[in-house]
Amino acid sequence: MKGGDEMEDKNKYKNTLEDIGQKIRKRREKKGWYVRELADRTPYSKSYINYIENGDRAANIRVYIDIADAFNIKLETLFRS
């Protein structure tokens, strides 16, 4: 029943992306920033930041590094917070 395993893997992946996105959103909101303000502090558009926060897009590690830099934190702190 390979199809069931693939669906379960996709759900875990989606949940992970959503968890990361929620951490980014919480940190942004804690700073009192709108999405535009985070986007302005990174090389990414407001819509791309929205996709990441909603867990709709997987980002490469460079994106997460840039977001952590915008928050002035280490990358591992971004994922732990």
Legacy VTK file of the C-alpha trace (Angstrom):
# vtk DataFile Version 3.0
C-alpha trace
ASCII
DATASET POLYDATA
POINTS 81 float
0.000 0.000 0.000
2.563 2.450 -1.177
0.033 5.213 -1.953
-0.967 5.500 1.706
2.653 5.878 2.796
3.238 8.627 0.237
0.185 10.535 1.440
1.325 10.221 5.046
4.782 11.539 4.085
3.222 14.494 2.248
1.086 15.315 5.291
4.121 15.225 7.605
6.013 17.475 5.187
3.094 19.926 5.003
2.789 19.938 8.803
6.506 20.700 9.143
6.243 23.600 6.695
3.233 24.939 8.585
5.099 24.651 11.911
8.069 26.579 10.555
5.771 29.185 9.026
3.931 29.643 12.316
7.224 30.184 14.137
8.199 32.853 11.629
4.781 34.536 11.885
4.834 34.518 15.702
8.293 36.054 15.800
7.291 38.688 13.224
4.138 39.577 15.128
6.059 39.707 18.414
8.269 42.364 16.831
5.142 44.230 15.739
6.028 43.883 12.057
3.643 43.497 9.168
4.567 41.028 6.438
5.741 43.986 4.330
8.260 44.945 7.016
9.783 41.465 7.070
9.830 41.403 3.282
11.600 44.775 3.232
14.316 43.350 5.490
14.887 40.367 3.174
15.320 39.944 -0.578
11.843 38.343 -0.817
8.437 39.655 -1.748
5.542 40.064 0.639
3.629 37.311 -1.164
6.560 34.886 -0.879
6.814 35.569 2.869
3.066 34.922 3.118
3.465 31.584 1.328
6.217 30.568 3.745
4.252 31.646 6.823
1.221 29.703 5.614
3.277 26.581 4.911
2.359 26.734 1.232
5.926 26.855 -0.054
9.087 25.052 0.870
12.031 27.402 1.032
15.688 26.603 0.667
18.033 27.138 3.557
19.188 30.532 2.201
15.666 31.913 2.639
15.547 30.819 6.272
19.019 32.287 6.874
17.886 35.621 5.428
14.754 35.600 7.582
16.781 34.778 10.699
19.173 37.616 9.811
16.221 40.005 9.496
15.212 39.034 13.034
18.861 39.341 14.127
18.881 35.770 15.453
20.740 32.566 14.668
19.123 30.132 12.254
18.737 27.439 14.915
16.871 29.934 17.108
14.369 30.480 14.305
13.543 26.779 14.201
13.482 26.360 17.988
11.346 29.363 18.852
LINES 1 82
81 0 1 2 3 4 5 6 7 8 9 10 11 12 13 14 15 16 17 18 19 20 21 22 23 24 25 26 27 28 29 30 31 32 33 34 35 36 37 38 39 40 41 42 43 44 45 46 47 48 49 50 51 52 53 54 55 56 57 58 59 60 61 62 63 64 65 66 67 68 69 70 71 72 73 74 75 76 77 78 79 80
